Amino acid sequence: VTLLLVLTQILQPLDWVVWTFQARASERPASGDIVFLELDPGTSDPALPSKRRDLANVLDVLRSSGAEKVYVDLVFDRPSERVSDSELAQAASAWRGDLAFVNRIDIAAGGERTETRSIESITRASPIVFAPHSSKWPNTLYELPAGYDTSLGLKPTLAADLAGYPASSASFEVDYAFSRRSIPSITVIQLLALDRQSQENYVGGKRVVLSTKVGATAAEMNVPTQHAAPPSYVSIYGAETLKAGGMPLASALPATAAVAIVMALVGGIGKARWRYAAYSSLLLGLVVALVTANTYGVRIELVSSFFMVAVYAAIRLRVRWRHRAAELDPDTGLPTLRALGRQLESRGAFSGHVVVAKLHSYENILKTLNTAQRATYIRKLCER
């Protein structure tokens, strides 16, 4: 049964839940090469043209501060005032290819994908990357592709481009175990309040992701255990995963097979005391494996192993209960002949004799007597 569950990956969501809590407890530092710059709410709202002019000013500040590359993770799908749109487009073009606009791939609960793109009057010749936004429960992406086949051709995802990876159809698992505190983050107000030298120290030579903390799609994206994190952090965590060389995976099949072999060997131990100690050591070993894997950034799938141990334990408990039930008479509550035999076996060699008297229709007679009469009847039998 466990093997079937492993092959069909039915338990995989539970493995992700376990990994989510492990990631929450992790304090592994990120590279620090990616900065999140929080913009004012409504920056992409066409009814607020002044916000687009403010964004153009921020882009100029980042360029003069020596930022390596900038990603505008907002979709400008509707035009605003012509002057404000023109200023934003000119500020983006001044980066000469080192600024990318992030278009959106909306993934519905049924898996359907829809593109949401910024208008060409703003993006012009700037590079385009795509970021997925999922509305499928639990609104969390544990895997990201390196690229999407879009109406513009094969385009890289924000995560892949941030890490310097080319666009491809390959996917990778996202490691959310990086400490969020180690990812540089600053608001646009804080950045503009710094002097020129401080601005250069903060963003110089780094890749900067610009977005709002709460946008139109913020409710559709979750960073596991960090529900207040901006949606852009999903791609940032993906980029940090790629920069770290990916996330090693110890899959469920070999782990479950190893646990099954150990359980088979333990089951052959004769003494119950040593057998129970071995089972306890196996459970402790699984817990230690989870902790150790989290320390070294390895995602290990052990839910199926715990499931197999739990099922085996339930079967063993049922067998023990049936054995114990077979050693007690259901009518009298007294030990049966099987229980007597087990007691004699446990004592080993002994002197003397045991006389066993078996009465026919004994149970039928007891059923006709009340509690007091049963006690008297059994006492009379013993006296004889």
Order of alpha helices (4+ residues) and beta strands (2+ residues): alpha-alpha-beta-alpha-beta-alpha-beta-beta-alpha-beta-beta-beta-beta-alpha-beta-beta-alpha-alpha-beta-alpha-beta-alpha-alpha-beta-alpha-alpha-alpha-alpha
